[in-house]
Amino acid sequence: MDTIDTIMKNMVNLRIHIAPVGFEIDRIIIPATEQKADKVWLIAHDNVSEDKAVKYRENIVKQLEKNGIKTEIAYANRLRLFPIIKVVTEIIIKERKNEIYINVASGSKIHSIGCMMACMMFDDREKIHPFYAQAEKYPEYDGTLQQTYGVAEIHPLPTYRIGTPKPELIDAIRIIKNAGGRIQKKQMAEEAEKSKIIIVNARKQNFTQARFASLDKNIVQPLVDTWGFVEVEKIGRNRWLKLTDDGNYASEFLL
């Protein structure tokens, strides 16, 4: 039988913390405890055998559990920005109905940037609260204990919207990516119509031409000119759509 506390938590939004794991302990434990977090998502390095922060994570989990705070683990390459953005974005989407607090001080600089960029990708950011936990003491780090001690102050951070492509453009990037990063324009037109990311209203005799026109106007032009995610190559009589380097990078967290 549910307790009153459980029933109340089901009725209100939970307080969710997201914290990359580096060589900090207090900067995760203290904010989560003071802000009465219900759950903390810990972002760990995806290569466990190379992760030097495992003992820190285990310590954090134990301390949080003693304080009645649940934990879940997500994994991302700590050395690559876009996988970090992707995993934080996925957690935010999963916890969207709750109040979400993102700790940008507990991991590396790449973690911090990735966390902030993930926050900025959402139109509705009312329930997304990035913060910086300012440490109280910064002793010389000897590689065995945590880098800092205590939390002097928790600073809320503002979020600003950064643009992301419309859903149909993301679907188009997915089609090109699934084709190996390069697809013949004729095939792209067929796939785009099949996936309903373009709508063609034309008679049979003009259908192919109208489909190309719709693809160019609604998909190719914005991906090439506005976003720089795709380039057009001409090989013989055929035209190919190819993801640029920026397109490949964007696909890592958009798809």
Secondary structure, 3 states (H helix, E strand, C coil): CCCHHHHHHHHCCCEEEEEECCCCCHHHHHHHHHCCCCEEEEEEECCHHHCCCHHHHHHHHHHHHHCCCEEEEEEECCCCHHHHHHHHHHHHHHCCCCEEEEECCCCCHHHHHHHHHHHCCCCCCCCEEEEEEEEEECCCCCCCCCCCEEEEEEEECCCCCCCCCCHHHHHHHHHHHHCCCEEEHHHHHHHHHHCCCCCCCCCHHHHHHHHHHHHHHHHHHHHHHHCCCEEEEEECCEEEEEECHHHHHHHHHHC
